[in-house]
Amino acid sequence: MPSTENPSRKPRLFLRFFIIILLVAAIAGALGSIKFQQIQQQIAQGSVAPPPISVTVAEAKKEQWQKRIMAIGSLVASQGVSISSEVSGIIRTIEFKSGQEIKAGTLLVQLDNQTELASLATAKAQFASDNSQYQRLLKLKNQSFVTKNDLDTQAGLVEIARSQIGVASAALEKKKITAPFSGKLGIRLVDVGEYIAPGTAMVTLQSVDKLLLDFTLPESNFKDLSVDQSVNFKVRSYPNEVFGARVTAWDPLLDENTRNVTIRAEVDNNQRKLAPGMFAEMEVTSSQRIDVLSVPETSIFYNIYGEAVYLLEPVESTEPVGSTERTDNPEYRLAARQVKVAYRSEGNAGISEGINAGDLIVTAGQLKLYPSLKVAIVDDVQ
């Protein structure tokens, strides 16, 4: 049976496919051209150097620094005792008040001394009798009525009587308790009529015109000590006031357990603001001076290696030889330097290693910076 299909259908189908392929190729070519142009634009933009970053800088200046060491200590009296009696007895009078300031030799307590007074009177009477007899024997010696042996015996009795007066006087003096030095008394611990045994504490006496400040420092700071070096300290009673002291001595033997050296400083306390037993927070100024470079504290930043700064290195000029143009604000390149910070104080930092005097150090905006970045110096950075 003959086919009824139109022979022209196959060429038409082929033509459709061909047209579709041409359209796809045209679209792909157009997209490729657009992308190529974008890439060329990015390359052209990337070939233009970005403008330098504005930074503020400070010059590293050379100075000498004395290390300050923090420590804690306690105030003690330059002299301090607990007043007590060497002998027993009954208190007859008390001649002081609690908290009174007294002079050396002031009578504090009088014990009953009737027995001692009687002993002294007896000793004096015996001395008078023996001495009178001795004087009579001296007169008879010139008349040869007295032997030398009798005279020597009587002279010995006179000396014994004289020594008995001394013993009785010493016993009488022990019944009077006086201040061994000038100072301030504490709280009275005894009453009139009370019997006290030898060694019974009656009151404390502290010399408060000058106080001692005792503290310790680690072995590593032993080289920083010197006589008369300054010590500044605070106490909790006056948190806003700084007191001064001077080192007078330290123990040459270090503690075997802590390896600390014990130090003593002297404090003037004429205003009576300080008292023995107070806790002190102090700052000891080292006797040694160290050469450092001073920079603003804001120039210090931290990286994985520790503390560092950015310093500026000049960029070589690209102007042709003979050019008359001059750049008012030259460009620099950043370089990172690891540093060793010796101190931080009042917004400044002292650097002992890592940079040189005269280096220009970036003081702000380090978070957006990195090494080899071109920068320009300005007076202020937002």
RALINWO-V607870 format. One record per residue. N is the residue number from 1. RES is the residue in three letters. PHI is phi in radians with two decimals (999 if undefined). OMEGA is omega as a letter, one per 40 degrees, with the letter a starting at -180 (NA if undefined). D_FIRST is the distance of its C-alpha to the first C-alpha in whole Angstrom. Layout:
BEGIN
N;RES;PHI;OMEGA;D_FIRST
N;RES;PHI;OMEGA;D_FIRST
END
This chain:
BEGIN
1;MET;999;a;0
2;PRO;-1.17;a;4
3;SER;-1.30;i;7
4;THR;-1.73;a;9
5;GLU;-1.19;a;12
6;ASN;-1.35;a;15
7;PRO;-1.14;a;16
8;SER;-1.41;a;20
9;ARG;-1.22;a;20
10;LYS;-1.13;i;21
11;PRO;-1.07;a;24
12;ARG;-1.13;i;25
13;LEU;-1.12;i;26
14;PHE;-1.12;i;27
15;LEU;-1.12;i;30
16;ARG;-1.09;i;31
17;PHE;-1.07;a;32
18;PHE;-1.14;i;34
19;ILE;-1.12;i;36
20;ILE;-1.08;i;36
21;ILE;-1.08;i;38
22;LEU;-1.08;i;40
23;LEU;-1.10;i;41
24;VAL;-1.06;a;42
25;ALA;-1.12;a;44
26;ALA;-1.13;i;46
27;ILE;-1.09;i;47
28;ALA;-1.09;i;48
29;GLY;-1.12;i;50
30;ALA;-1.11;i;52
31;LEU;-1.10;i;53
32;GLY;-1.10;i;54
33;SER;-1.12;i;56
34;ILE;-1.08;a;58
35;LYS;-1.10;i;58
36;PHE;-1.08;i;60
37;GLN;-1.13;i;62
38;GLN;-1.10;i;63
39;ILE;-1.10;i;64
40;GLN;-1.09;i;66
41;GLN;-1.12;i;68
42;GLN;-1.11;i;69
43;ILE;-1.12;i;70
44;ALA;-1.14;i;72
45;GLN;-1.18;a;74
46;GLY;-1.18;a;74
47;SER;-1.31;i;76
48;VAL;-1.57;a;79
49;ALA;-1.15;i;82
50;PRO;-1.17;i;82
51;PRO;-1.16;i;86
52;PRO;-1.14;i;89
53;ILE;-1.41;i;90
54;SER;-1.43;i;93
55;VAL;-2.41;i;95
56;THR;-1.80;a;99
57;VAL;-2.35;i;101
58;ALA;-2.46;a;105
59;GLU;-1.49;i;107
60;ALA;-1.25;a;108
61;LYS;-1.92;a;112
62;LYS;-1.39;i;114
63;GLU;-2.70;i;117
64;GLN;-1.82;a;119
65;TRP;-2.31;i;118
66;GLN;-1.84;a;120
67;LYS;-1.10;i;118
68;ARG;-1.97;a;119
69;ILE;-1.95;i;119
70;MET;-1.53;a;118
71;ALA;-2.71;i;120
72;ILE;-2.24;a;122
73;GLY;-2.79;a;126
74;SER;-2.36;i;129
75;LEU;-1.56;i;132
76;VAL;-2.30;i;135
77;ALA;-1.27;i;139
78;SER;-1.13;i;141
79;GLN;-2.45;i;143
80;GLY;-2.72;a;143
81;VAL;-2.45;i;145
82;SER;-1.81;a;146
83;ILE;-1.21;i;150
84;SER;-2.51;a;152
85;SER;-1.78;i;155
86;GLU;-1.37;a;157
87;VAL;-2.18;i;159
88;SER;-1.51;i;159
89;GLY;2.84;i;161
90;ILE;-1.80;a;161
91;ILE;-1.28;i;159
92;ARG;-1.66;i;162
93;THR;-2.47;i;161
94;ILE;-2.09;a;157
95;GLU;-1.81;a;157
96;PHE;-2.42;i;154
97;LYS;-2.09;i;151
98;SER;-1.05;i;147
99;GLY;1.41;a;145
100;GLN;-1.36;i;148
101;GLU;-1.67;a;148
102;ILE;-2.29;i;152
103;LYS;-1.73;i;153
104;ALA;-1.07;i;154
105;GLY;1.55;i;158
106;THR;-1.18;i;157
107;LEU;-1.22;a;159
108;LEU;-1.84;a;156
109;VAL;-2.41;i;158
110;GLN;-1.99;i;161
111;LEU;-1.55;i;162
112;ASP;-1.03;a;165
113;ASN;-2.24;a;168
114;GLN;-1.08;a;171
115;THR;-1.10;a;171
116;GLU;-1.19;i;171
117;LEU;-1.12;i;173
118;ALA;-1.14;i;176
119;SER;-1.12;i;175
120;LEU;-1.18;i;175
121;ALA;-1.11;i;179
122;THR;-1.08;a;180
123;ALA;-1.09;i;179
124;LYS;-1.16;i;180
125;ALA;-1.13;i;184
126;GLN;-1.09;i;184
127;PHE;-1.12;a;183
128;ALA;-1.10;a;186
129;SER;-1.14;a;188
130;ASP;-1.15;a;188
131;ASN;-1.24;i;188
132;SER;-1.11;i;191
133;GLN;-1.10;i;193
134;TYR;-1.13;i;191
135;GLN;-1.16;i;193
136;ARG;-1.13;i;196
137;LEU;-1.13;i;196
138;LEU;-1.13;i;195
139;LYS;-1.20;i;199
140;LEU;-1.27;a;201
141;LYS;-1.09;a;199
142;ASN;-1.22;i;201
143;GLN;-1.74;i;204
144;SER;1.11;i;203
145;PHE;-1.69;a;203
146;VAL;-2.21;i;199
147;THR;-1.41;i;198
148;LYS;-1.13;i;195
149;ASN;-1.13;i;193
150;ASP;-1.11;a;194
151;LEU;-1.18;i;192
152;ASP;-1.17;i;189
153;THR;-1.12;a;188
154;GLN;-1.19;i;189
155;ALA;-1.10;i;187
156;GLY;-1.12;i;184
157;LEU;-1.12;i;184
158;VAL;-1.11;i;184
159;GLU;-1.16;i;181
160;ILE;-1.14;i;179
161;ALA;-1.11;i;180
162;ARG;-1.11;i;178
163;SER;-1.16;i;175
164;GLN;-1.14;i;175
165;ILE;-1.09;i;175
166;GLY;-1.09;i;172
167;VAL;-1.13;a;171
168;ALA;-1.15;i;172
169;SER;-1.15;i;170
170;ALA;-1.12;i;167
171;ALA;-1.13;i;167
172;LEU;-1.20;a;167
173;GLU;-1.15;a;165
174;LYS;-1.19;i;162
175;LYS;-1.42;i;163
176;LYS;-1.91;i;161
177;ILE;-1.79;a;158
178;THR;-2.04;i;157
179;ALA;-1.33;a;154
180;PRO;-1.29;i;153
181;PHE;-2.74;i;151
182;SER;-1.30;a;150
183;GLY;3.01;a;147
184;LYS;-2.02;a;146
185;LEU;-1.43;i;146
186;GLY;-1.62;a;144
187;ILE;-1.55;a;144
188;ARG;-1.15;a;148
189;LEU;-1.97;a;147
190;VAL;-2.28;a;151
191;ASP;-2.28;i;154
192;VAL;-1.10;a;158
193;GLY;1.55;a;159
194;GLU;-1.39;i;157
195;TYR;-1.53;i;158
196;ILE;-2.11;i;155
197;ALA;-1.62;i;155
198;PRO;-1.00;i;155
199;GLY;1.58;i;151
200;THR;-1.19;i;151
201;ALA;-1.25;i;148
202;MET;-1.90;a;150
203;VAL;-2.98;i;147
204;THR;-1.69;i;145
205;LEU;-2.30;a;146
206;GLN;-2.17;i;143
207;SER;-1.51;a;144
208;VAL;-1.97;i;141
209;ASP;-1.09;i;142
210;LYS;-2.25;i;140
211;LEU;-1.97;i;137
212;LEU;-1.96;i;135
213;LEU;-1.94;a;132
214;ASP;-1.78;i;130
215;PHE;-2.69;a;127
216;THR;-2.21;i;125
217;LEU;-2.32;i;122
218;PRO;-1.12;i;120
219;GLU;-0.99;a;121
220;SER;-1.12;a;119
221;ASN;-1.71;a;121
222;PHE;-1.07;a;124
223;LYS;-1.23;a;124
224;ASP;-1.51;a;124
225;LEU;-1.57;i;127
226;SER;-2.76;i;131
227;VAL;-1.16;i;134
228;ASP;1.33;i;134
229;GLN;-1.23;a;130
230;SER;-1.43;i;129
231;VAL;-2.34;i;127
232;ASN;-1.87;a;126
233;PHE;-2.58;i;125
234;LYS;-2.21;i;124
235;VAL;-2.15;a;126
236;ARG;-1.22;i;124
237;SER;-1.21;i;127
238;TYR;-2.28;a;126
239;PRO;-1.13;a;123
240;ASN;-1.77;a;123
241;GLU;-2.05;i;126
242;VAL;-1.85;i;126
243;PHE;-1.87;a;129
244;GLY;-2.01;i;130
245;ALA;-2.59;i;132
246;ARG;-2.24;i;133
247;VAL;-1.20;i;132
248;THR;-1.91;a;136
249;ALA;-2.90;i;135
250;TRP;-2.57;a;132
251;ASP;-1.34;i;133
252;PRO;-1.22;i;132
253;LEU;-1.75;i;131
254;LEU;-1.38;i;127
255;ASP;-1.14;a;126
256;GLU;-1.23;a;125
257;ASN;-1.50;a;122
258;THR;-1.74;a;121
259;ARG;1.05;i;122
260;ASN;-1.81;i;123
261;VAL;-1.81;i;126
262;THR;-1.57;a;129
263;ILE;-2.17;i;130
264;ARG;-2.23;i;133
265;ALA;-2.15;a;133
266;GLU;-1.88;a;136
267;VAL;-2.18;i;135
268;ASP;-1.34;a;138
269;ASN;-2.30;a;138
270;ASN;-1.13;a;141
271;GLN;-1.48;i;139
272;ARG;1.09;i;138
273;LYS;-1.43;a;135
274;LEU;-1.84;a;134
275;ALA;-2.47;i;135
276;PRO;-1.02;i;135
277;GLY;1.70;i;132
278;MET;-1.20;i;130
279;PHE;-1.51;a;126
280;ALA;-2.16;i;125
281;GLU;-1.85;a;122
282;MET;-2.22;i;123
283;GLU;-2.26;a;122
284;VAL;-1.74;i;123
285;THR;-1.53;a;123
286;SER;-1.12;i;123
287;SER;-1.35;a;126
288;GLN;-1.67;i;124
289;ARG;-1.86;a;122
290;ILE;-2.04;i;118
291;ASP;-1.36;i;117
292;VAL;-2.36;i;113
293;LEU;-1.95;a;111
294;SER;-1.58;i;111
295;VAL;-2.40;i;107
296;PRO;-1.07;a;106
297;GLU;-1.10;a;105
298;THR;-1.20;a;102
299;SER;-1.37;a;101
300;ILE;-1.47;i;100
301;PHE;-2.34;a;97
302;TYR;-2.02;i;96
303;ASN;-2.31;a;93
304;ILE;-1.17;a;92
305;TYR;-1.71;a;95
306;GLY;2.21;a;98
307;GLU;-1.52;a;99
308;ALA;-2.62;i;98
309;VAL;-2.40;i;99
310;TYR;-1.77;i;97
311;LEU;-2.03;a;99
312;LEU;-1.72;i;98
313;GLU;-2.02;a;98
314;PRO;-1.08;i;98
315;VAL;-1.62;a;94
316;GLU;-1.11;a;95
317;SER;-1.18;i;95
318;THR;-1.76;i;92
319;GLU;-1.21;i;93
320;PRO;-1.11;i;94
321;VAL;-1.08;a;97
322;GLY;1.57;a;99
323;SER;-1.22;a;97
324;THR;-1.61;a;100
325;GLU;-1.30;i;98
326;ARG;-2.33;i;99
327;THR;-1.59;i;98
328;ASP;-1.25;a;100
329;ASN;-2.13;a;98
330;PRO;-1.11;a;97
331;GLU;-1.65;i;94
332;TYR;-2.29;i;95
333;ARG;-2.04;a;93
334;LEU;-1.36;i;93
335;ALA;-2.42;i;94
336;ALA;-1.56;i;95
337;ARG;-2.31;i;98
338;GLN;-1.29;a;99
339;VAL;-2.27;i;103
340;LYS;-1.98;a;105
341;VAL;-1.55;i;107
342;ALA;-1.47;a;111
343;TYR;-2.78;i;111
344;ARG;-2.33;a;110
345;SER;-2.79;i;112
346;GLU;0.92;i;112
347;GLY;1.47;i;109
348;ASN;-2.00;i;110
349;ALA;-2.26;i;109
350;GLY;-1.81;a;111
351;ILE;-1.86;a;108
352;SER;-1.70;a;110
353;GLU;-2.55;i;107
354;GLY;2.08;a;104
355;ILE;-2.35;a;105
356;ASN;-2.06;i;108
357;ALA;-1.07;i;110
358;GLY;1.61;i;109
359;ASP;-1.11;i;105
360;LEU;-1.60;a;103
361;ILE;-1.93;i;102
362;VAL;-1.21;a;99
363;THR;-1.90;a;100
364;ALA;-2.70;i;97
365;GLY;1.36;a;93
366;GLN;-1.18;a;93
367;LEU;-1.14;a;90
368;LYS;-1.68;a;88
369;LEU;-1.82;i;89
370;TYR;-2.72;a;88
371;PRO;-1.02;i;90
372;SER;1.30;i;89
373;LEU;-1.27;i;88
374;LYS;-1.38;a;90
375;VAL;-2.38;i;92
376;ALA;-2.26;a;95
377;ILE;-1.44;i;98
378;VAL;-2.28;a;99
379;ASP;-1.30;a;101
380;ASP;-2.64;i;100
381;VAL;-2.12;i;96
382;GLN;-1.11;NA;94
END
